[in-house]
Amino acid sequence: MFSEKETPVIALVADLIFASRIRAAASAAGVGAATVHRGADLEKRAREHRPRLILLDLDARGTDVPALIGTLKSDPVLKSVPVVAFGAHIETEALRTASAAGADRVLARSAFVRLLPELLLGAVDPDSGS
């Protein structure tokens, strides 16, 4: 799926429309991206591909996102990968819990959408030319 040199962004997202939005933004930024709908799939792909950025939708059904953050941040290979969690601005407890679990950045969905190009560009390795 990804070349060995490529360092993708991997995103756990709640719905297909938002997944396509993330992939389109990543493509425009010249960044490889994969979207998944289950936490277990994200863990597996992250270990296989060592991404430069992990995006987590707090609305992802069937996934305990704070527990997933804890797992990612305790993994010796993945702990240095930035994790950005995002969710509805009215879900203040979920946002707070993600932060307490160790997410590097926690954003309301509207801020996430606005900052997505910047976040993706930060995942580009300046030495790789990508």
Secondary structure by P-SEA (a helix, b strand, c coil): ccccccbbbbbbcccaaaaaaaaaaaaaacbbbbbbccaaaaaaaaaaccccbbbbcccccccaaaaaaaaaaacccccccbbbbbccccaaaaaaaaaaacccccccaaaaaaaaaaaaaaaccccccc
